[in-house]
Amino acid sequence: MILRSTAMLFLIILVALIASCVGSARAEKRAKEAEAAQAMEQKARENAKLEAVRSVVARLSPRAQAAIKIDNIDVFLSDVLSAAQFYRSSVRDGVSLLYLCDKKHYLPAGYAPSDLVQLTTGSTYTVGRAGIYLRRDAAVALDTMAAAAIKSGIKLPVNSAYRSFEYQKTVFNRWVQIDGEEEAERESSRPGTSQHQLGTAVDFGSIDETFFYTKECRWLYEHAAEYGWSLSFPDGYEDVTGYKWECWHFRYIGIPACRFQKKYFSDIQQFMLEFLDEWVKAYPAG
């Protein structure tokens, strides 16, 4: 009787052990399946991120594609989303601070900033003539930058800023009369395509290549980006911008955009603006 009871107890324990092992195996299998599904989901998310970037980059010029440097896709996408948010938050009168305005991308018909402020010679910078205006946020940024330059013994000379559509038409036609249409296209913008109409671009100094050899230009090249100002038409990029080198022409795009431009786009404004233009069209909500 005792032997039978012992055998029965042993059998119960054995069955329990087998059941426990089977249960553990099933649990382990379920855990592995869940882990595999999670890995597949993560892979799908990574592929979606890569495809989102690839689809936008593919629409850029070969030279722009070659200039883009991405070390970490997650960090890059985070920065892209921040830049896109800044693009939308800086819209005034229907136009963003980062609006792509070039030979192929026109400003809206009749566009003029509604918050233009007149620049006057003061303690931080000089103005070459009366009637020079900037969009308010650009004017504030100019004053901040010029105040920093003063501390380095530099007084920035401002000689051109906002130009209306009609004024730009006069400027362009004058260059056509002087140099002919083909050459004028290299050194002046057709009305509706000028960064000056944005009210956020400034021409400093002599507005010619001699400005490059001045201490004011050297200071701008070294420090302008720290205050949100970016050189629009760098040397060696006429095939990209459509314009000859203009060492005197800086556009206010904000400090975050200057950092974004330098970090990923070889510090070329045109490449950064082209990418953002394509991104916000492809992903208007994010």
MOTAWO-V437816 format. One record per residue. RES is the residue in one letter. PSI is psi in whole degrees, -180 to 180 (none if undefined). OMEGA is omega in radians with two decimals (* if undefined). D_LAST is the distance of its C-alpha to the last C-alpha in Angstrom with 2 decimals. Layout:
BEGIN
res->[RES,RES]
psi->[PSI,PSI]
omega->[OMEGA,OMEGA]
d_last->[D_LAST,D_LAST]
END
This chain:
BEGIN
res->[M,I,L,R,S,T,A,M,L,F,L,I,I,L,V,A,L,I,A,S,C,V,G,S,A,R,A,E,K,R,A,K,E,A,E,A,A,Q,A,M,E,Q,K,A,R,E,N,A,K,L,E,A,V,R,S,V,V,A,R,L,S,P,R,A,Q,A,A,I,K,I,D,N,I,D,V,F,L,S,D,V,L,S,A,A,Q,F,Y,R,S,S,V,R,D,G,V,S,L,L,Y,L,C,D,K,K,H,Y,L,P,A,G,Y,A,P,S,D,L,V,Q,L,T,T,G,S,T,Y,T,V,G,R,A,G,I,Y,L,R,R,D,A,A,V,A,L,D,T,M,A,A,A,A,I,K,S,G,I,K,L,P,V,N,S,A,Y,R,S,F,E,Y,Q,K,T,V,F,N,R,W,V,Q,I,D,G,E,E,E,A,E,R,E,S,S,R,P,G,T,S,Q,H,Q,L,G,T,A,V,D,F,G,S,I,D,E,T,F,F,Y,T,K,E,C,R,W,L,Y,E,H,A,A,E,Y,G,W,S,L,S,F,P,D,G,Y,E,D,V,T,G,Y,K,W,E,C,W,H,F,R,Y,I,G,I,P,A,C,R,F,Q,K,K,Y,F,S,D,I,Q,Q,F,M,L,E,F,L,D,E,W,V,K,A,Y,P,A,G]
psi->[-43,-42,-42,-41,-40,-43,-41,-43,-42,-41,-41,-44,-42,-45,-41,-42,-43,-44,-39,-41,-43,-43,-42,-41,-43,-41,-42,-39,-44,-39,-43,-39,-41,-40,-41,-41,-40,-41,-40,-40,-42,-41,-41,-40,-42,-44,-38,-40,-48,-42,-38,-44,-46,-41,-32,-47,-35,-22,-3,167,156,-37,-38,-42,-42,-26,-21,127,114,115,-35,115,-36,-44,-42,-48,-38,-43,-37,-46,-37,-42,-40,-38,-42,-39,-48,-38,-19,12,129,131,33,3,129,157,-24,25,133,108,108,-164,-24,-15,107,154,156,144,132,8,135,131,138,-8,35,139,144,138,139,149,131,-149,-18,-36,167,152,129,-22,169,157,30,128,156,154,145,-47,-34,-38,-41,-43,-36,-44,-40,-45,-44,-36,-38,-39,-38,-38,-21,10,21,129,113,133,116,123,-7,147,-113,137,131,168,-46,-40,-41,-34,-42,-43,-48,-46,-34,-41,-33,-43,-34,-49,-6,158,-42,-46,-36,-35,-25,-20,-2,156,143,149,136,-10,8,135,-25,-32,-22,-27,18,11,143,137,122,153,-140,-8,43,178,-15,-22,-29,-29,12,158,-29,-43,-43,-40,-44,-44,-35,-30,-14,-41,-26,-18,13,13,135,136,124,-38,79,163,135,10,28,-35,-19,-49,-25,-1,150,163,130,93,-11,-8,110,141,136,120,-3,151,-45,-41,-36,-41,-43,-44,-45,-37,-39,-20,32,26,32,115,-45,-43,-45,-45,-38,-42,-48,-38,-45,-38,-49,-24,-39,-35,73,-18,0,none]
omega->[3.13,3.12,-3.14,3.14,3.13,3.13,3.14,3.13,3.13,3.14,3.12,3.13,-3.14,3.11,3.14,3.13,3.11,3.14,3.14,3.13,3.11,3.13,3.13,3.13,3.12,3.13,3.13,3.12,3.12,3.14,3.12,3.12,3.12,3.13,3.12,3.12,3.11,3.12,3.12,3.12,3.10,3.11,3.13,3.10,3.12,3.13,3.13,3.11,-3.13,-3.12,3.11,3.14,-3.12,-3.09,3.11,-3.13,-3.11,-3.13,3.14,3.12,3.10,-3.13,3.09,3.12,-3.12,-3.08,-3.06,-3.13,-3.13,3.13,-3.09,-3.03,-3.13,3.11,3.13,-3.13,3.08,3.13,3.10,-3.13,3.08,3.13,3.12,3.09,3.10,3.09,-3.08,-3.07,-3.10,3.12,3.02,-3.14,3.08,-3.09,-3.14,3.02,-3.12,3.14,3.10,-3.12,-3.14,-3.05,-3.12,-3.06,-3.08,2.98,3.09,3.14,3.12,-3.08,3.00,3.12,-3.11,-3.06,3.13,3.05,-3.10,3.10,3.11,3.10,-3.13,-3.04,-3.04,-3.13,3.10,3.12,-3.02,-3.13,3.10,3.04,3.06,-3.05,3.02,2.95,-2.96,-3.10,3.08,3.12,3.10,3.14,3.10,-3.14,3.12,3.14,-3.12,3.10,3.09,3.13,3.13,-3.14,3.10,3.13,-3.10,3.02,-3.03,3.11,-3.14,-3.08,3.05,3.10,-3.08,3.00,3.09,3.08,-3.10,3.13,3.13,3.07,3.11,-3.14,-3.11,-3.13,3.11,3.12,3.07,3.13,-3.10,-2.96,-3.02,-3.01,-3.09,3.14,3.12,3.13,-3.11,-3.01,3.13,-3.10,2.97,3.13,-3.10,-3.12,-3.07,3.04,3.13,3.13,3.08,-3.08,-3.11,-3.14,-3.14,2.95,-3.12,2.97,-3.00,-3.10,2.98,-3.00,3.09,3.13,-3.10,-3.05,-3.13,3.10,3.13,3.13,3.13,3.14,3.13,3.13,-3.09,-2.94,-3.02,-3.09,3.12,-3.10,3.04,-3.12,-3.05,3.06,-3.03,-3.00,-3.08,3.14,3.10,-3.09,3.14,3.12,-3.14,-3.06,-3.07,-3.08,3.03,3.10,3.07,-3.09,-3.05,-2.98,3.12,3.12,3.08,3.11,3.14,-3.10,3.14,-3.12,3.08,3.11,3.12,3.13,-3.10,-3.05,-2.99,-2.95,3.11,3.10,3.10,-3.07,-3.07,3.14,-3.12,-3.12,3.11,3.12,-3.12,3.10,3.12,-3.10,-3.07,3.04,-3.12,-3.09,-3.05,-3.11,-3.08,*]
d_last->[77.93,76.29,75.35,73.85,71.78,70.64,69.64,67.77,65.91,65.10,63.80,61.57,60.20,59.67,57.84,55.65,54.91,54.08,51.80,50.10,49.63,48.28,45.91,44.75,44.27,42.25,40.10,39.65,38.73,36.16,34.67,34.52,32.95,30.27,29.70,29.49,27.00,24.83,25.15,24.25,21.13,20.15,21.05,18.96,15.83,16.87,17.54,14.16,12.61,15.38,15.06,11.43,12.75,16.06,14.97,13.46,16.39,18.83,18.28,19.44,23.12,25.18,25.83,22.19,21.60,24.65,23.55,20.33,21.29,19.28,21.36,19.04,16.00,14.69,15.29,13.85,10.45,10.60,11.67,9.13,6.25,9.09,9.96,6.90,7.41,11.00,10.73,9.87,12.27,14.96,15.39,19.09,21.02,18.12,17.67,15.40,17.28,15.61,16.48,17.99,21.56,24.10,26.77,24.45,21.88,23.67,22.91,23.07,26.74,28.44,25.75,27.19,25.74,27.24,27.48,29.65,32.19,35.34,36.06,39.57,41.53,41.66,41.94,38.82,38.75,40.89,40.15,42.04,42.62,42.08,39.21,36.28,33.03,29.49,26.39,26.96,24.31,25.57,29.11,28.57,27.08,30.03,32.49,31.06,31.26,34.68,35.98,35.12,36.87,39.93,40.31,40.72,43.27,40.99,40.73,38.04,39.27,36.88,38.22,35.48,32.11,30.86,32.35,32.17,31.90,35.68,36.48,34.45,36.38,39.58,38.51,37.54,40.74,42.79,41.55,42.31,45.84,46.27,44.83,44.21,40.97,40.04,40.41,38.82,35.58,35.48,36.01,34.66,31.78,32.33,31.56,27.97,26.72,27.80,25.69,28.51,27.60,24.30,26.60,25.06,27.34,30.76,33.75,35.90,39.58,41.69,38.86,40.46,40.68,43.33,40.68,39.54,42.84,42.58,41.78,39.15,37.21,37.59,36.23,33.15,32.49,32.78,31.04,28.88,25.59,26.48,26.13,23.05,25.13,24.67,27.35,26.23,28.97,30.29,33.51,33.42,30.20,31.64,30.61,26.96,26.94,29.82,31.82,34.58,34.15,33.83,34.39,34.44,31.11,28.29,25.02,23.35,19.68,19.64,20.51,17.09,16.52,20.13,19.71,16.66,18.81,21.82,20.37,18.86,20.09,23.81,23.51,23.32,21.36,21.27,19.69,16.84,16.26,16.59,14.00,11.36,12.63,12.24,8.73,7.42,10.00,9.19,5.49,5.76,3.78,0.00]
END
